[in-house]
Amino acid sequence: MGIENRRWKGLFAPTEVVELKQMCLTPGQMFQPGKYKAEDLPEIAFEMGLVESVTNRETQQDKVDPASENE
């Protein structure tokens, strides 16, 4: 059994860009996977673990030193 990645909308600034990893269906709307402002997505997407911070992932990729990969 995997570790759950549950979050809540309050962890993100309303204007922070996040990535919706899977389609999210609500009674009134369908959200396709992609990048959105956190304020544009429903709370359920965060609770289900469908949302990932784009900034954190890009920051982690920047921390990898390309020189150390060649050693």
TORTORRO-721280 format. One record per residue: x, y, z of N, C-alpha, C in turn; residue in three letters. Coordinates in pm, whole numbers, padded with zeros to 5 digits, always signed. Layout:
BEGIN
XYZXYZXYZALA
...
//
This chain:
BEGIN
+00084-00118+00000+00000+00000+00000+00088+00124+00000MET
+00061+00218-00089+00142+00337-00102+00109+00443+00001GLY
+00197+00537+00012+00176+00649+00103+00080+00747+00036ILE
-00021+00791+00108-00116+00886+00052-00054+01025+00047GLU
-00083+01095-00059-00034+01231-00077-00152+01326-00067ASN
-00205+01342+00053-00323+01427+00072-00278+01567+00111ARG
-00343+01664+00053-00314+01804+00082-00446+01878+00098ARG
-00437+02003+00132-00555+02086+00135-00522+02217+00067TRP
-00623+02279+00016-00608+02398-00068-00534+02510+00005LYS
-00546+02517+00136-00482+02622+00215-00329+02615+00216GLY
-00272+02505+00171-00126+02493+00166-00066+02576+00053LEU
-00149+02617-00040-00102+02688-00158-00155+02830-00159PHE
-00074+02924-00207-00120+03061-00226-00226+03058-00337ALA
-00328+03141-00328-00434+03139-00430-00382+03157-00573PRO
-00277+03233-00591-00226+03258-00726-00111+03164-00763THR
-00076+03070-00675+00032+02976-00704-00011+02880-00815GLU
+00080+02855-00907+00051+02762-01017+00077+02621-00968VAL
-00023+02535-00985-00015+02395-00946-00050+02308-01067VAL
-00013+02180-01059-00044+02089-01168-00147+01987-01123GLU
-00252+01977-01199-00353+01874-01178-00307+01752-01254LEU
-00279+01642-01183-00219+01523-01244-00319+01433-01314LYS
-00445+01437-01271-00549+01352-01330-00676+01434-01349GLN
-00763+01385-01433-00891+01452-01454-00968+01456-01322MET
-01035+01566-01298-01114+01583-01176-01256+01622-01217CYS
-01353+01540-01176-01493+01566-01208-01566+01614-01083LEU
-01640+01723-01099-01726+01773-00993-01868+01775-01050THR
-01970+01791-00968-02106+01793-01022-02128+01900-01129PRO
-02054+02009-01124-02077+02117-01218-01970+02139-01322GLY
-01857+02069-01310-01746+02100-01400-01650+01982-01414GLN
-01576+01980-01525-01473+01879-01548-01340+01952-01567MET
-01239+01912-01492-01107+01972-01501-01011+01873-01566PHE
-00950+01912-01676-00853+01829-01745-00716+01843-01677GLN
-00630+01742-01687-00495+01754-01632-00422+01873-01695PRO
-00343+01940-01614-00268+02055-01663-00235+02150-01549GLY
-00189+02268-01586-00149+02368-01486-00262+02468-01465LYS
-00288+02498-01338-00394+02590-01299-00343+02676-01184TYR
-00410+02788-01159-00391+02861-01035-00464+02781-00927LYS
-00408+02777-00809-00468+02699-00700-00612+02741-00673ALA
-00641+02869-00687-00776+02918-00659-00879+02870-00761GLU
-00834+02824-00878-00927+02781-00984-00972+02636-00970ASP
-00905+02559-00884-00938+02417-00868-01027+02395-00746LEU
-01112+02292-00750-01198+02264-00634-01119+02199-00521PRO
-01168+02214-00402-01105+02158-00281-01085+02007-00294GLU
-01179+01939-00356-01173+01792-00365-01050+01746-00441ILE
-01003+01823-00538-00883+01786-00613-00761+01780-00521ALA
-00755+01871-00426-00644+01874-00330-00658+01758-00231PHE
-00780+01736-00183-00804+01630-00085-00776+01491-00142GLU
-00801+01474-00271-00778+01344-00334-00632+01323-00374MET
-00548+01424-00355-00407+01411-00388-00379+01423-00537GLY
-00467+01490-00610-00450+01505-00754-00366+01627-00792LEU
-00331+01709-00694-00262+01835-00721-00120+01831-00669VAL
-00029+01882-00750+00113+01887-00713+00164+02029-00738GLU
+00251+02075-00652+00308+02208-00669+00409+02208-00782SER
+00392+02296-00877+00485+02307-00990+00616+02368-00942VAL
+00609+02466-00856+00727+02536-00808+00822+02443-00734THR
+00769+02359-00647+00854+02268-00571+00923+02168-00662ASN
+00851+02115-00761+00910+02017-00851+01021+02081-00935ARG
+00999+02203-00984+01101+02272-01063+01221+02306-00977GLU
+01198+02342-00850+01306+02374-00759+01390+02250-00732THR
+01327+02135-00716+01400+02011-00691+01485+01974-00811GLN
+01435+01995-00931+01512+01965-01052+01632+02058-01064GLN
+01617+02184-01021+01728+02279-01027+01838+02242-00929ASP
+01804+02171-00819+01902+02135-00718+01996+02024-00766LYS
+01956+01948-00866+02040+01840-00917+02156+01903-00992VAL
+02277+01869-00953+02398+01924-01015+02435+01837-01135ASP
+02426+01890-01258+02459+01809-01375+02602+01755-01373PRO
+02696+01824-01312+02834+01779-01304+02846+01652-01221ALA
+02765+01640-01117+02774+01522-01030+02716+01399-01098SER
+02632+01416-01201+02574+01302-01272+02677+01235-01363GLU
+02780+01310-01404+02880+01258-01496+02992+01181-01426ASN
+02997+01189-01296+03104+01124-01220+03081+00977-01204GLU
//
